[in-house]
């Protein structure tokens, strides 16, 4: 008995053939089976959507043939006879021939009146079965033509201007509008008269003064025309201009204002001082070689062009103010040398550079007069500062201060394990300075003194591989916990990372330390681009460990922990290396990724598959596609169940030295792999291929014959950590996003 494993569709394939072999093979007997499918009428008749959407230009001659409504019968087994009608019986713009489906335009369409698009509900009725109806929408888009002229919003305009305004000054902007869209309604402007004193920008309608106005003229009337190219349509308006005479003011310079000052931190354009007053007979000019100030020409007010900082900038600036005749600026009427002073204010309160709630751990007992810690101070205003210890319970410390730091000195011996919680207070002494305000700040320091036996264990040798998402908003990527040999035997573990700009350590508890990578600092070199952007690092670490109990230290984000060791400590430290290989994931890699779901053999583990089978899959894919194995990227995977894994694969078509690599389109990959017989089944630990797909859509994702696509989204700052012996892999977490969009034609698209 021959049975089918899936639904057979005549429209997909009309016949099948296969060969049956009889066992045993020595009989050499086989039979060829040929199966021909019989078509049945299992697909409904639907509208041809292309026949329901049209673009026409407004103002066509009538009657106008738009197009014809058509139906699609995929099976084509029986003839059909449908009649076409408009469901809106009151519509007069168009009519439809009920037999042929021809669409006729009966009324002129005006885009400015009807809008850019018209919709009509249509129905197709089966003549043989009146209840078998099809409905849909007919959409007609109206294209605009330039058929409306410009129009001013007023018949006339009135303005007042000063006689002393300078040439090229904007006095008014005229505006006309058109009902046509911007691409058609291109309006230009022109002055009909008075072109000796005024001119207009033909595109913007801005009117400017061409030259100084004579004193004898008291008003103007400008006639302005707006017109459009390509159509002979214009509009006119009048602009009435009244000239105001302001030449009757007397000039003077106030010499008492030669002591000008401004406080630091004032915003740009702050008025510093005024050395004159308004006049149309003269103007003020400023000579400032450092370009820090400007002056208002009309009244001599000096303003700042920068924000001054007393702690950075100089404290005095010398400038010169010159008064010139407005009409003939070659005539200098007067001049004044002026010093502008910058005043200091207490805007930079002193602060500790040492973090608050700092924990200082001594793994030995320091001797008397040891500088326990140097506390750095930020003192921008260079104030006289006071330091004091508020709670020195054992009277064990003293402070030795300077202008920008203070040193905590041990003055009594430490002979047993102990903890001190100190408060260091910093305050200023304003010395009756009216610009300075009193201020203080406290620094909390936790001191721990213990004497323990220190071990120098071996860090577990590691190689870390992974793909990382550089586009996410979290620049710090957690590479997981660092381990040492026999880690469970120790109560306290402390790693030290040799100087490295990309990596940092984060201590979470007494024996838990994690490695972080700062992706925001990475810049690709040309050599790395030639190597397909593979980022390779080697970091150097050393570690100490204590197998005895010590006080629990708070390693929260806001705390800073400093550890001091004995003098012979550095001679005993061992260096350890960790290699890291990272590949960035970019948008094109995600968009051109192929998904393969693999069924694993029951007897193997997930770890064995990752370590033993993944390299063979990469090699196998490189042979099938014909690329170098370095171009095959299996950048993430997900264990669906105990025996099923999904792989996301992207393959580089060719590398480029000048731009990011280009990937083979996922549809091409799909076609190349789907035709391979027994794909991956010869690879160790693989039972079979469950599915190869380019999206996550299925028959239930959309209804009513909708189409569906999907895309891969990497989850921000979410990675899985795969550990196997000395190998670690960073696996980006991901999800398939499907967004359904229902249209007017009973279809849906998923993204």
BALUMMAR-178699 format. One record per residue (C-alpha): residue in three letters; x, y, z. Coordinates in steps of 0.25 Angstrom, whole numbers, plus 5000, padded with zeros to 4 digits. Layout:
N
ALAXYZ
...
END
This chain:
751
UNK500050005000
UNK500650144996
UNK500150255005
UNK500550405004
UNK501150475016
UNK500650615013
UNK499550685005
UNK499750674990
UNK499350794982
UNK499150794967
UNK499550944966
UNK500850914972
UNK501250784965
UNK500450704955
UNK501150564956
UNK502150484964
UNK503050374961
UNK503950284969
UNK504650144969
UNK504350024978
UNK505449924980
UNK505149784985
UNK506049714995
UNK506949644996
UNK507849734987
UNK508349604980
UNK507049594973
UNK507349724965
UNK505849744964
UNK505149884964
UNK503849954959
UNK503650094954
UNK502350154960
UNK501750284953
UNK500650354960
UNK499850464953
UNK498950554961
UNK497550584956
UNK497250734958
UNK495950774966
UNK495250904968
UNK495850934982
UNK496251084980
UNK495251194980
UNK495151294969
UNK495651424974
UNK495851564969
UNK497151604961
UNK497651714971
UNK498451784960
UNK497051814953
UNK496551884965
UNK497651994967
UNK497852104957
UNK498552244955
UNK497852344947
UNK498152494945
UNK497052604949
UNK496252674939
UNK496152564928
UNK495252574916
UNK493952504918
UNK493552394917
UNK494852324921
UNK495252184921
UNK495952144933
UNK496151994932
UNK495451864934
UNK495151774946
UNK495651634945
UNK495551504953
UNK496551394955
UNK496251244955
UNK497451154958
UNK496751024956
UNK496151064942
UNK495250934942
UNK493951004940
UNK493451124933
UNK492851234941
UNK491951354939
UNK492051474948
UNK491351604948
UNK492051734953
UNK491351844961
UNK491651964970
UNK491051944984
UNK490852104985
UNK489652124976
UNK489752274978
UNK491152284972
UNK491252374959
UNK492752384957
UNK492952244951
UNK492052134945
UNK492451984943
UNK491951904931
UNK491251784939
UNK491751684928
UNK493151724924
UNK493551794937
UNK493951914929
UNK494152044938
UNK493652174932
UNK493952314938
UNK492652394936
UNK493052524944
UNK494352604944
UNK495152584956
UNK495852704963
UNK496952654973
UNK496852784981
UNK495352754983
UNK495252604983
UNK496552574990
UNK497752484985
UNK496952354986
UNK495552304984
UNK495052164989
UNK493852084984
UNK493251954989
UNK492951864977
UNK492251724977
UNK492351614967
UNK491151524966
UNK491151384961
UNK490051374950
UNK489951224952
UNK489851234968
UNK489351374973
UNK489851344987
UNK491251324982
UNK491751464983
UNK493151534983
UNK493351674989
UNK494551764990
UNK494951904988
UNK495351984976
UNK496352094978
UNK496652204969
UNK497852304972
UNK497752444966
UNK498952504961
UNK499152654962
UNK499352754951
UNK499652904952
UNK498352964950
UNK498153064961
UNK498853204961
UNK499553274973
UNK498653364983
UNK499153464993
UNK498353455007
UNK498153605007
UNK497853714997
UNK498953805003
UNK499953815015
UNK500453935023
UNK501753945031
UNK502654055037
UNK504154055036
UNK505254145041
UNK505954245031
UNK507354205037
UNK507154055034
UNK508353995027
UNK508353945013
UNK508053795011
UNK507153795024
UNK505953715023
UNK504753805024
UNK503553705020
UNK503253565015
UNK502153545005
UNK501453415004
UNK500453354993
UNK499853214993
UNK499353114983
UNK498353004985
UNK499252904977
UNK500352824985
UNK501752884986
UNK502352804974
UNK501352874965
UNK501053004972
UNK502453074970
UNK502153224972
UNK503153334969
UNK503053484973
UNK503353614965
UNK503353764969
UNK502553844959
UNK503153984964
UNK504154054973
UNK505253954969
UNK506254074972
UNK506154054987
UNK505553914989
UNK505753774984
UNK505053644986
UNK505553504986
UNK504753434975
UNK504653304983
UNK504453344997
UNK503653474996
UNK504653545005
UNK504753695002
UNK506053765006
UNK506553905005
UNK507453934994
UNK508154064998
UNK507954175009
UNK506654245008
UNK506654395005
UNK506154495016
UNK505154555007
UNK504354425005
UNK503254395015
UNK502554275009
UNK502554174998
UNK501554084991
UNK502053954985
UNK501253874975
UNK501553724976
UNK501253614967
UNK501153464969
UNK501253374957
UNK501453224954
UNK502353174943
UNK501653084933
UNK500253144935
UNK499853284932
UNK499253314945
UNK499653434954
UNK499153514966
UNK499553654971
UNK499553724985
UNK500053864990
UNK501053885001
UNK500954025008
UNK502254065015
UNK502254185024
UNK503754245027
UNK503954285041
UNK505054395043
UNK505954365055
UNK507154455053
UNK506954555064
UNK507754485075
UNK508954535081
UNK510154445083
UNK511054435096
UNK512054335102
UNK511954315117
UNK513354315122
UNK512954265136
UNK512654125131
UNK514154095128
UNK514053995140
UNK513253875134
UNK513253735140
UNK512453605138
UNK512353485148
UNK512853355143
UNK511853255137
UNK510953365131
UNK510253315119
UNK510653365105
UNK510053505101
UNK510053555115
UNK510053705116
UNK511353745123
UNK511253905122
UNK510654015113
UNK511654125108
UNK510654205100
UNK509154215096
UNK508354205083
UNK508654295071
UNK508454285056
UNK509654385054
UNK510754295059
UNK511054145062
UNK511954075072
UNK513053985068
UNK513953885077
UNK515353855075
UNK515553725083
UNK516853645078
UNK516353515087
UNK514953515081
UNK514353495094
UNK513353615094
UNK512353685084
UNK511653815084
UNK510353865080
UNK510553965070
UNK509354045073
UNK509554075087
UNK510954025091
UNK510553915100
UNK511653815102
UNK511353665103
UNK512153535104
UNK512353435093
UNK512753325102
UNK512453265116
UNK513653305125
UNK514253215136
UNK515053285146
UNK515853165149
UNK516353145134
UNK516253285127
UNK517053415130
UNK516353515139
UNK516553645132
UNK516253675117
UNK516653805110
UNK515753855098
UNK515553985091
UNK514254045087
UNK514154135074
UNK513054225071
UNK512854255056
UNK511954335047
UNK510854245042
UNK510754305028
UNK512254315026
UNK512954215035
UNK514354255031
UNK514054375041
UNK514454335055
UNK513754425065
UNK514354375078
UNK515054255085
UNK515154185099
UNK516054085105
UNK515353995114
UNK515753885124
UNK514753775126
UNK514853695139
UNK514453545141
UNK513953525156
UNK514153395163
UNK512953325170
UNK512953205178
UNK512353115167
UNK513252995169
UNK513052935182
UNK514252855187
UNK513952705186
UNK514652575189
UNK515252495177
UNK515252375186
UNK513952305185
UNK512952315196
UNK512752185204
UNK514152135200
UNK514652005206
UNK516151995209
UNK516551855212
UNK517951825218
UNK518451685217
UNK519551715227
UNK519751805240
UNK520351935235
UNK521352005244
UNK521252135251
UNK521452255242
UNK520952175230
UNK520152265220
UNK518852175221
UNK518252255209
UNK518352375201
UNK517052455199
UNK517052535186
UNK516252665186
UNK515752745174
UNK515852895178
UNK515652975166
UNK515453105173
UNK516753085181
UNK516053105194
UNK516653095208
UNK516052955213
UNK515952895226
UNK516052745229
UNK515652665241
UNK515352525246
UNK513952515253
UNK513952375259
UNK515352325261
UNK514952235272
UNK516352185276
UNK517052315273
UNK517952235263
UNK517952335252
UNK518452475248
UNK518252555235
UNK519352625228
UNK518752725218
UNK519152805205
UNK518452885196
UNK517852775187
UNK517952655196
UNK518052605210
UNK518752475215
UNK518252385226
UNK519352345235
UNK519452235245
UNK519952275259
UNK519552155267
UNK519952015265
UNK519051905259
UNK519251775267
UNK517951695264
UNK516951685253
UNK516051805253
UNK515051895246
UNK514952045246
UNK513852135240
UNK514352275239
UNK513752405234
UNK514652505228
UNK514052645227
UNK514452745217
UNK514052895219
UNK514453025214
UNK514753155221
UNK514153275213
UNK514953385221
UNK513753475220
UNK513853475205
UNK512453515200
UNK512553435187
UNK512853305195
UNK511853225203
UNK512153125214
UNK512152975210
UNK512552845215
UNK512452695211
UNK512752565218
UNK513552445213
UNK513152305219
UNK514352205219
UNK514252065224
UNK515652015228
UNK515951865230
UNK517151805236
UNK517451655235
UNK518651565235
UNK518451435227
UNK519151335219
UNK519151375204
UNK519151265193
UNK519451295179
UNK518551195171
UNK518551165156
UNK517451225148
UNK516651125140
UNK517151135126
UNK516051185117
UNK515851225102
UNK514551305100
UNK513851315087
UNK512551385083
UNK511751475074
UNK511351605080
UNK510351715076
UNK511051855075
UNK509751925072
UNK509151905085
UNK509052015096
UNK509851935106
UNK511351965103
UNK511751875115
UNK511651725111
UNK511751625123
UNK512651505119
UNK512351435132
UNK513051385144
UNK514551365145
UNK514951235152
UNK516251175159
UNK516651035162
UNK515950985174
UNK515151105175
UNK514151045186
UNK515351035196
UNK515451185197
UNK514651295205
UNK515251415198
UNK515751425183
UNK516351555177
UNK516751565162
UNK517551675157
UNK517451715142
UNK518751765135
UNK518451905129
UNK517451885117
UNK516551985111
UNK515451895106
UNK515351805118
UNK514951825133
UNK514651735145
UNK513451745154
UNK513551685168
UNK512151645173
UNK512451565186
UNK513751515193
UNK513951405183
UNK513151445171
UNK513751525160
UNK513251555146
UNK513951595133
UNK513351715125
UNK513651765111
UNK513451915107
UNK512951905092
UNK512752055091
UNK514352075091
UNK514551975079
UNK515052045066
UNK515351955054
UNK516651955048
UNK516951935033
UNK517551805037
UNK516351755045
UNK515451785033
UNK516351705024
UNK516151585034
UNK514651605033
UNK514551685046
UNK514951575055
UNK515451635068
UNK516551565076
UNK516951595090
UNK517851535100
UNK517751585114
UNK518751565126
UNK518251545140
UNK518751505153
UNK518051455166
UNK518151435181
UNK517251355190
UNK517051335204
UNK516451205210
UNK516151265224
UNK514851345227
UNK514951495226
UNK513951605228
UNK512851615217
UNK513151735208
UNK512051815201
UNK512451815186
UNK511251895181
UNK511251985169
UNK511452105177
UNK512552055186
UNK514052055183
UNK514951945189
UNK516451965190
UNK517351855195
UNK518751865200
UNK519751755201
UNK521151735208
UNK522451775201
UNK522751635196
UNK521451615190
UNK521851655176
UNK522951555175
UNK521951435177
UNK520951475167
UNK520751385155
UNK520251435141
UNK519151365134
UNK518651385120
UNK517251375114
UNK516951375099
UNK515651445093
UNK515151435079
UNK513951525076
UNK513151545063
UNK512151665062
UNK510751635058
UNK510251745048
UNK508851765042
UNK509151695029
UNK509651575036
UNK508251565043
UNK507451595030
UNK508151485022
UNK508151375033
UNK507651235030
UNK507051155041
UNK507251005042
UNK506650915053
UNK507450785055
UNK506950655062
UNK508050605071
UNK508350455073
UNK507750415087
UNK509150365093
UNK509850505092
UNK509850625100
UNK509650775096
UNK511150795100
UNK511650685091
UNK510850745079
UNK511450885081
UNK512850835083
UNK512950725073
UNK511850745062
UNK511750895060
UNK513150905054
UNK512850795044
UNK511550865040
UNK512350985037
UNK513250905029
UNK512150835022
UNK511450965018
UNK512751025013
UNK512850915003
UNK511450914999
UNK511351074997
UNK512851074992
UNK513351185001
UNK514551185011
UNK514151125025
UNK514451255031
UNK513251315024
UNK512251225030
UNK511651275043
UNK510751195052
UNK510651315061
UNK509551265071
UNK508751145074
UNK507651105083
UNK507250965090
UNK505850945086
UNK505650825094
UNK506650715099
UNK506850655085
UNK506650775076
UNK507450905073
UNK507251025064
UNK508451085057
UNK508451225051
UNK509451225040
UNK510051345031
UNK511051325020
UNK511951435014
UNK511851444999
UNK513251514998
UNK514051605008
UNK514351755005
UNK515451835010
UNK514651965009
UNK513351925015
UNK512651825024
UNK512551685018
UNK511351645009
UNK510551525012
UNK509851425002
UNK508351445002
UNK507651345011
UNK506751304999
UNK507951264991
UNK508551185003
UNK507151115005
UNK507151074990
UNK508551014991
UNK508250935004
UNK506850885001
UNK507350814989
UNK508450734997
UNK508050595000
UNK508250545014
UNK508850685018
UNK509750665031
UNK509250525033
UNK510750475032
UNK511250565042
UNK511450505056
UNK510250525066
UNK509250575056
UNK508050485054
UNK507250575044
UNK506850705039
UNK505550755044
UNK505350875036
UNK506050985028
UNK505451115027
UNK505651265025
UNK504551315034
UNK503651265045
UNK502351275038
UNK501451155037
UNK500051125031
UNK499351175044
UNK500151305044
UNK499251375034
UNK497851345029
UNK497051365016
UNK498251335007
UNK499151435014
UNK500651445012
UNK501651445023
UNK503051485027
UNK503851495040
UNK505151555045
UNK506151515056
UNK506351615068
UNK507451605077
UNK507051625091
UNK507851745097
UNK508951705107
UNK508551565108
UNK509451455106
UNK509651305110
UNK510951255115
UNK511351115110
UNK512551055118
UNK513250925114
UNK514550895120
UNK515451015117
UNK514551065106
UNK513551175108
UNK512551225097
UNK511651355098
UNK510351315091
UNK509451435088
UNK507951415092
UNK506951445081
UNK505451435077
UNK504651425064
UNK503751545063
UNK502451535055
UNK501551655053
UNK500251635046
UNK499751745037
UNK498251725032
UNK497951795019
UNK496651825012
UNK496751705003
UNK496551595014
UNK498051565014
UNK499151585024
UNK500651605025
UNK501551565036
UNK502851635039
END
